[in-house]
């Protein structure tokens, strides 16, 4: 059975190593391949899932939103998020899911955090923020403060969340973190050397649990500073792992060996 990932670029993805390690360990005759798909060929690539009988694919940048129009059905949470990262081929019917947000929630819960009733600050209002926010909402978060450089985008996301459950507020700048339990960076700030911090240093109080969705580098300036302040932290490797575990399960119906997949991410 074949599965894979559609992306542009796709060369640096860790997903093939992670999934193929699990297939190997389970003795499954499955293979996960990276496919470099240009935006203008996405429709043809999705059609090829059916034509070639792939069991499904992951979808990554820049196709997560645009893939939806080519699918037969999209699961409720993926529809709310407006993005799909996993496609399952059910005998020719292509169904879209989003395991990114659930993967993040799972990685946070793994540390012992109980999300129900928590007050959370989310930095950013792009695709990653949408996935994380809607999954946090399903997990019972009580307050979500969306902070984004472009205020309009934060307001749009807060409005979409509040249409489901009145938990969100939006702001263009963060003045205080007091009363909040968790801070999550979903912006791209920290990916590149020399990026500014996504929040002011003085706002990092030791009681905050600080999460950065970035996993390369594994320790962003935000994570380093938060640790110095005594905060508990996680980076984005857990989310990468668990979105993969959940996708694997959707394709195979099997719970994969998580340790094997996690080890594959460490190389
Ligand atoms: P993703 O799918 O990874 O979330 P995205 O949809 O392009 O990617 O969103 C990127 C996020 O990082 C946005 O919240 C963006 O803020 P804007 O909506 O104002 O663009 C944020 N971001 C990117 N570069 C930034 C910067 N230099 N300063 C502040 N925020 C930044």
Boltz pocket constraint, residues with backbone or C-beta under 6 A from the ligand:
constraints:
  - pocket:
      binder: B
      contacts: [[A, 123], [A, 124], [A, 125], [A, 126], [A, 127], [A, 128], [A, 129], [A, 147], [A, 148], [A, 149], [A, 150], [A, 153], [A, 186], [A, 187], [A, 188], [A, 189]]
      max_distance: 6.0
